[in-house]
Amino acid sequence: MIETRQITKRYGDLVAVDGISFKVESGQVLGFLGPNGAGKSTTMKIVAGFLAPTSGSATVAGFDVETQPLQAKRALGYLPEGAPSYGEMNVREFLNFIADARELRGDARDQRIDDVVGRLHLEAVLEQPIDTLSKGFKRRVGLAGAILHDPKVLILDEPTDGLDPNQKQEVRTLINSMARDKTIIISTHLLEEVHAVCTRAIIIANGRILADATPAELEARSRYHQAVSLTATSVQAAKEALARVADIAAIEVDPQDNRITAFPKPGRSIFVAVGDALKAQGVVVRELALEAGRLDEVFRTITLGAVGPEART
């Protein structure tokens, strides 16, 4: 449904996107991650047909975004960074304008407008000028415009930016419900969003892909993968008990909250042994958890040193 082939974007001597290639299949939700200036928004603008690549090509639903732009855009819903709109219009006027641009007619038009208004909870602001809305409501109006024509492909640049926690959850639920029959790319800085909605993640820096895997596969790269973390009434007693477990490679204590983390030797599983050792020594444990891995730590490790002084968008 989406394919890029060695797309590159240059601004003079600045290389914003450097030979990026990937495919996204129907039903996938791809998280597009990277530091500020990594080239995420530029890549998404190229795929959406709003920016021409210096070289390379991109297709949406089988249509080349440069040579078949109308066909590609009919299959596409795009929420740009900042959710630009016509601020002097009220929300109802804006949605009607989008419906006209998308050539929606008759009952189907009314049904689609009613559907997106209900899904994004816009009933209370329909007659309000967009310029007077909060950042969160502006974001929801932009998302409503992106999905109004029920596209097969969605490209969402920071879809939950500016939303409060309840609104973020509503939008993530909406994305999950749409993912069954759509292809979705989400650019985000929020790593919890990757867990919440993404089936796959690409990490880029300096305009290049550094990792392409499922969230679980990325977590498995973390040093915390299969580690055991715990809190106990006595840190010293817990450390002494853990020292008896042969398969533990290292023990660390967080100085802020005294949380203890035990790291296994490569290929070893220590959760059961840790529990048994603590019980045998009579250590009172408040919390005991097996770590899947920490995506933020993987993100930092992968991108560390990859970002140069140049600013990208």
N, C-alpha and C positions, 0 to 999 in steps of 0.2 A: 504493500500500500504506500510506503514511502521508501525511496532509495536515493542515496547520494553517491556520486562517483567522483572522488578526488576533487571536491569543491575547494576552491581557493579564492580568497578575497584580499586584495592588496589596496592600500591607500598610500601611494608613493612607495617609500621604503618600508612602511609598516605592513607586516603580514598579519591580518586579523584572523583569517582562517587558512589553515595550511594543509591542504590535501586530505580533507575529511571524507571518509566513505563509511556508510552503514546502511542497513536495511531494517525496516520495522514492519512486522506482519500484522494482519488483522487480529484484533483482540488483545494486542500488546499495549501496555502503558509504559512508555520509555521515559525515565527520569534523566534529564540532561543537567549534569552537575559540573561545577567548576568555580574557581575563584573569580572575583570581580575582574572583568577585563579578559576572561579566558577565550572569548569568542562565541559564547552561547547564543546571545541575541542575534549576532550577525548570521550565524548558521541558520537559525530559525527564520530570519527574514528572507534568506535565500530560498529555503524550502518553501516558504509561503509565497514566493514570487514577488516580494516587495523590494528585493535588492538583487541585482544581477551579479553572479559570480565573475571573478576575473577569468577563471578557467574552471573546467569540470561541469557537471550537470546534476540536476535533481529531478525526480519524478514523483508525482502524487497520484495515486490510483491509476498508475500506468501512463499518465500524461506528463510530458516534459513541461516544466514550469516556465521555460523561456519560449519554446516554439509552439506550445499548446496552452497558453496562459488561461484562457477562459474555461476550458474543460477542467484544468487543474483546480482553479479557484471555485468552480461549482461543487467540487468534491471536498472542499476544505473549509473549516472554520478556524479563524485565527484571532487570538487575543494577544495584541502586542503589549510590550512593556509599557506600563503607565495607563493602559486602557484609554487611548485617545478617543474623543467623541465630539459631538457638536454641543457645546455647553449651553447655548441659547435655547436649544430644544428641550421640551420636557421629555420624560422617559417614554410616555406613550408615543409622542411624535417621533422619537428616535427609533423605536422598534418598528413603527410603521414605515419609516424611511428605509430601514434595513430590509423589511419585507418587500418593499417596492424594488430595491436593488437586487434582491434575490429572486424576483419575479414570482413571488407567492401570490396565489389568487384564491378567491372564494372561501369556502368553508375551511379548507386546509390552512389558509393564511390565518384565519381567526383562531383555529385550534392550536396552531404553533405559537402564536403570541400568548394565548391563555396559558399554554403549557410552560413556556419559559418564565412568564410572570409568576406562576405558582411555584415552580421549582426554585427560583431565586428569591422568592418572597419580596416581590417588588410592588405589591398591591398598594401599600401606603404612600408610595412616592411616584405613582404614575403621572400625576399632573404637576410634578415639581421639576423646575429647570435643573438640568444635569449639573450646571455650575454650582448650584447651591447644595449639592449632595455631599455627604462625607466621603472620604477616600474609599471606605469599604463598600458603600453603595455604588459609587462610580465603578468599582471593580466588578460588582455583580451585574450592573447594567452592561458593561463590556462583555462579560461572559454570556449574558443573555443574547446579545447580538451575534456572538460567535456561534452559538448552537441553534439559532432561530430556524435555519433551513435544514436542520437535522443532518449535518454532513457526515460522510463516512470517515473523514480524517479531521482530527483536532490538533492544533498547535497552540499551546497555552504558555505564555511567558509570565511566570510568577502569578499563577491564578489566584492564590490566597493572600497576596500582598495587601496589607492594610485591613484585613479582616480580623475580627476578634475570635477567640478560641471556639465559640459556638458556631460562628459563621464559617470558620475554616472546616469544622467537622461536617457542616452541611454541604459545602462544596466538594469535599473529599468523598462523601457519600454519593453525591451526584456523579462525580467522575467514575466511581466504581460501578454505578448502575449503567453508565453509558459505555463502559469498557467492553461489555459483552459483544457488541457488534460494531465497534469502532476501533480505529487506530489512533492513539493519543501520544503526543510528545509534550512533556511538561518540563519547563526550565524552572528550577527552584534552588533557593539557598537553604531551604529547611530540610534537614536530613530526616526528620520524623515523617515528612511528607513522602519520602521514598518508601519507608516502611508501610505507610498508610495506603498508598495507591499504586505503586510501581511494580511491574513484574520484571523489569530490567533497568539497568542504570548504565549510563556512559559518563565517564569523568574526563573532562578536557582541561587543558591548560596550554597557554601559548598557541592556541588555535589547533592543537593536535589532540587526538584521542589517546588517553593514557590507560584507560580500563574500560571494558565492556563486559558486563556480567550481571547475573541476578543479584538482588540485595543479599541473599543468603551466601552466595559465592564471594561477594565482597567482604562480608563479615567474617568469613572463614580465613581471610588474610590477616585479620586482626590478631595481635598478640594476646588479646583477651578471649579469643575463641577457645571454648572448653575450659576457661579458667573458672574458679569458684570464688565468689565473693560472699562475705559474711560480716555481721556485726555481733559482738559478744560482750557480756558484762565485764570480762577481763581480757584485755588485748594480750597481755603477757601469757596468760594461761592458754589462750587460743593459739598463739605462735608456738608455744612449747608442744602442744598437741599436734599441730601441723608439721612440725619438724620430724615427727615420727613416720610421716607418709613418704615412702621411698620415691614415688613417681612425681613428687612436687619438685619443680626446678627452681622456683623462687617464690618468696613471700614479700608482699608490699603492704604498707599501712598508710592510708591517706591521713595526713596530719590534721586535716580540717574536721573530719567526722569519725576518725578512727576505724573506718571501714577497711577490712582486711581482704586482700586478694591473693589467692594461691594460684600460681601458674604451673600447668603440667609440663612434664618433659615431652618432647615431640612424639606424637602418635599415642599418647597415654590419656586415659580417662581417670579422673581423680575424684569425681563427685561422691561416689559411694564411700570410698576410702576416707575422704575428709569427714563425712558425717559420722562414720564409725569411730574415727580417732577422737573427734570432739566429744562424742558420747562416752567413750571409754575413759576419758580423762575428767569427765564430769563438768565440762565447760558449758555454761548456760548461753545458748545462742538465741539472739533475737530474730535474726534473718539469715537465710542460707539460700544462695541462688547460683545456678549454672549460667554462665555467660555465653550468649551466642556469638559475641564479637561486637565491637563498637565501630559503627560506620564512620563516626566523626574522626576516630583515630586513623582508620584506613584512608579516609579522604586527605587528612593532613600528610600522611606518609607518602601517598601517591603524588600529591601536588607540591610537596616541600621542595623548594628550590627550582620548581618548574616555571614559576612566574617571573618574568623579566621586568625591567623598569618601564617598558612600553605600556601604554594604556590601550585597552581594547574595549569594544562594546559588545 
